């Protein structure tokens, strides 16, 4: 079964487009595959960042001054 795809127009800087075309030729993959991989990687990174924020949601927030005081108290400063 073929994957569903959508057509879109993306405007790239000239040098970036040249580099992308060269990369596609060297790797023998279509530009669209490289762009899809790059977008997936970016979205995955965002997903991981959001998960990390959720995990740290319960962390105690310290002001900068409180952090400095804690570091001094622990002998780190």
Secondary structure, DSSP 8 states (H G I E B T S, - for coil): -------------HHHHHHHHHHHHHHT--HHHHHHHHHHHHHHHHHHHHHHHHHTTTS----HHHHHHHHHHTT--
